[in-house]
Amino acid sequence: MTGPRSRRAVVTAVAGVLLLGGCGGTIGGRPVAVGQSGGGGNEEFQLLLEECDTVSDQQIGDVVGGTAIEQGFIGAICRWDLTGPGGAVKVTFDWFETGSLAAEREANERMGWTVSDVEVSSRKALEIRQPDDPGSCGVAAQSPDRGQAGGRSSDGGVIGWWVQYRPGNSTDPCQAATKLMQLSLNLSA
């Protein structure tokens, strides 16, 4: 009969063998320095973060009245927090490659938000307002690099700007979101 001490020794030995066995192995491929392309079809991801730079931080600050700016990125959504004479401002930019204005309208109307047809830089767009937050507004339009054959948009992607001022700021958030959209759309002209 074995005692508790010898059982612990056996368990420890088995765990050690399993640990060492799990750590061994070879990973194929070729090492590549950070910031360089290693080939293999991943080039489409190299410019992923550049979509947040379609409008410069300085331009965003000028449009919304902010002087100090901090940028963040989460998936397909770029975010900026600004402060300035009018207080804090939140700005969001999104670029959905497979979205459509119809889907944007449907999603926002389901949330109970007010959606209006507008035109920005001669393109069909949507203005979106939250009824309970008069300091915020969004503008969505067809992606500037897709679906513009013959001057007509198709359902080939959607970009959007959202501006949210703190309560008490009298600046029109829709005017700011529209100006940011104009800056984005004018890049593709």
C-alpha positions as CSV (number, residue, x, y, z in Angstrom):
1,M,0.0,0.0,0.0
2,T,1.3,3.4,-0.9
3,G,1.1,6.4,1.4
4,P,0.1,10.0,0.7
5,R,3.7,11.0,0.2
6,S,4.3,8.5,-2.6
7,R,1.0,9.4,-4.3
8,R,2.0,13.1,-4.3
9,A,5.4,12.1,-5.8
10,V,3.7,10.1,-8.6
11,V,1.2,13.0,-9.3
12,T,4.0,15.5,-9.4
13,A,6.1,13.3,-11.8
14,V,3.1,12.8,-14.1
15,A,2.3,16.5,-14.1
16,G,6.0,17.3,-14.9
17,V,6.0,14.9,-17.9
18,L,2.8,16.4,-19.2
19,L,4.1,19.9,-18.8
20,L,7.3,19.2,-20.6
21,G,5.5,17.3,-23.3
22,G,3.1,20.2,-23.9
23,C,5.9,22.7,-24.2
24,G,7.8,21.0,-27.0
25,G,7.0,21.6,-30.6
26,T,7.9,23.5,-33.7
27,I,6.1,26.4,-35.2
28,G,6.5,26.9,-38.9
29,G,7.1,30.2,-40.6
30,R,9.6,32.9,-40.9
31,P,10.2,35.6,-38.2
32,V,9.4,39.2,-39.3
33,A,10.3,42.4,-37.6
34,V,7.5,44.5,-36.2
35,G,6.1,46.9,-38.8
36,Q,7.4,44.9,-41.8
37,S,5.3,42.7,-44.1
38,G,6.0,39.1,-44.0
39,G,4.1,38.4,-47.1
40,G,1.6,35.5,-47.0
41,G,-1.5,37.5,-47.8
42,N,-1.8,39.7,-44.7
43,E,-1.1,43.0,-46.6
44,E,-4.8,43.9,-46.4
45,F,-4.5,44.4,-42.7
46,Q,-1.4,46.7,-42.8
47,L,-3.5,49.9,-43.5
48,L,-6.3,49.0,-41.1
49,L,-5.6,51.7,-38.5
50,E,-5.1,54.4,-41.2
51,E,-8.9,54.8,-41.5
52,C,-8.8,56.7,-38.3
53,D,-6.5,59.3,-40.0
54,T,-8.9,60.1,-42.9
55,V,-9.5,63.4,-41.1
56,S,-6.7,64.8,-39.0
57,D,-6.9,65.4,-35.3
58,Q,-6.3,69.1,-36.0
59,Q,-9.3,69.1,-38.4
60,I,-11.5,67.3,-35.9
61,G,-10.5,69.8,-33.2
62,D,-11.2,72.7,-35.5
63,V,-14.7,71.4,-36.4
64,V,-15.9,70.6,-32.9
65,G,-14.1,73.3,-31.0
66,G,-11.7,71.1,-29.1
67,T,-8.1,71.8,-28.3
68,A,-6.8,68.8,-26.3
69,I,-7.5,65.5,-28.1
70,E,-7.0,61.9,-27.2
71,Q,-7.6,59.2,-29.9
72,G,-8.7,55.6,-29.4
73,F,-9.5,52.7,-31.8
74,I,-11.8,49.8,-31.2
75,G,-12.4,47.5,-34.2
76,A,-14.1,49.4,-37.0
77,I,-14.7,52.4,-34.7
78,C,-12.3,55.3,-34.1
79,R,-13.0,57.5,-31.1
80,W,-11.7,60.9,-29.9
81,D,-12.2,62.7,-26.6
82,L,-11.6,66.4,-26.8
83,T,-11.7,69.2,-24.4
84,G,-11.9,72.9,-25.1
85,P,-13.7,76.2,-24.2
86,G,-17.1,74.6,-24.6
87,G,-16.3,71.6,-22.4
88,A,-15.8,67.9,-23.3
89,V,-16.7,66.5,-26.7
90,K,-16.8,62.9,-27.9
91,V,-16.3,62.2,-31.6
92,T,-16.7,58.8,-33.2
93,F,-16.0,57.7,-36.8
94,D,-17.0,54.3,-38.2
95,W,-16.4,52.6,-41.5
96,F,-18.4,49.4,-42.2
97,E,-17.3,47.9,-45.5
98,T,-20.5,45.8,-46.0
99,G,-23.0,48.2,-44.5
100,S,-25.8,50.2,-46.3
101,L,-27.8,53.3,-45.6
102,A,-30.9,51.2,-45.5
103,A,-29.4,49.0,-42.7
104,E,-28.3,52.2,-40.8
105,R,-31.8,53.7,-41.1
106,E,-33.4,50.4,-39.9
107,A,-31.0,50.0,-36.9
108,N,-31.4,53.6,-35.7
109,E,-35.1,53.7,-36.1
110,R,-35.4,50.4,-34.1
111,M,-33.6,52.2,-31.2
112,G,-36.2,55.0,-31.4
113,W,-33.8,57.6,-32.8
114,T,-34.9,60.2,-35.4
115,V,-33.5,59.6,-38.9
116,S,-33.7,62.2,-41.6
117,D,-32.6,62.1,-45.3
118,V,-30.0,64.7,-46.0
119,E,-27.4,65.4,-48.7
120,V,-23.7,65.9,-47.9
121,S,-21.2,66.8,-50.6
122,S,-23.8,65.9,-53.2
123,R,-24.3,62.4,-51.8
124,K,-27.3,60.9,-50.1
125,A,-26.8,60.7,-46.3
126,L,-28.7,60.2,-43.1
127,E,-28.8,62.5,-40.1
128,I,-29.4,60.7,-36.9
129,R,-30.5,62.2,-33.6
130,Q,-31.2,60.7,-30.2
131,P,-34.4,62.3,-28.9
132,D,-33.2,62.3,-25.3
133,D,-29.8,63.7,-26.0
134,P,-29.9,67.0,-27.9
135,G,-26.2,67.4,-27.7
136,S,-25.5,64.4,-29.9
137,C,-25.9,63.8,-33.6
138,G,-24.7,61.3,-36.2
139,V,-24.3,61.5,-40.0
140,A,-24.0,58.4,-42.2
141,A,-23.2,58.2,-45.9
142,Q,-22.1,55.6,-48.5
143,S,-18.4,54.8,-48.3
144,P,-16.4,57.2,-50.5
145,D,-14.4,54.5,-52.2
146,R,-17.2,52.1,-53.1
147,G,-20.4,52.1,-55.1
148,Q,-20.0,55.4,-56.9
149,A,-20.4,54.2,-60.5
150,G,-22.0,56.8,-62.6
151,G,-22.5,59.1,-59.6
152,R,-25.0,56.7,-58.0
153,S,-24.4,55.0,-54.7
154,S,-24.8,51.3,-54.1
155,D,-24.8,49.3,-50.9
156,G,-21.1,48.9,-50.8
157,G,-20.2,50.2,-47.4
158,V,-21.1,53.0,-45.0
159,I,-19.1,55.6,-43.0
160,G,-20.4,57.6,-40.1
161,W,-19.5,60.5,-37.9
162,W,-21.0,61.0,-34.4
163,V,-20.5,64.1,-32.3
164,Q,-21.6,64.3,-28.7
165,Y,-21.3,67.6,-26.7
166,R,-21.8,67.7,-23.0
167,P,-25.2,69.1,-21.7
168,G,-25.2,72.9,-21.7
169,N,-23.1,73.3,-24.8
170,S,-25.1,75.1,-27.4
171,T,-23.1,74.0,-30.4
172,D,-25.1,72.1,-33.0
173,P,-23.7,68.6,-33.1
174,C,-25.3,67.8,-36.5
175,Q,-23.5,70.7,-38.1
176,A,-20.2,69.4,-36.7
177,A,-21.0,65.8,-37.8
178,T,-21.9,67.0,-41.3
179,K,-18.7,69.0,-41.6
180,L,-16.6,66.0,-40.6
181,M,-18.5,63.9,-43.2
182,Q,-17.8,66.5,-45.8
183,L,-14.1,66.3,-45.0
184,S,-14.2,62.5,-45.4
185,L,-16.2,62.5,-48.6
186,N,-14.1,65.3,-50.2
187,L,-11.0,63.0,-49.9
188,S,-12.5,60.7,-52.5
189,A,-13.3,63.5,-55.0
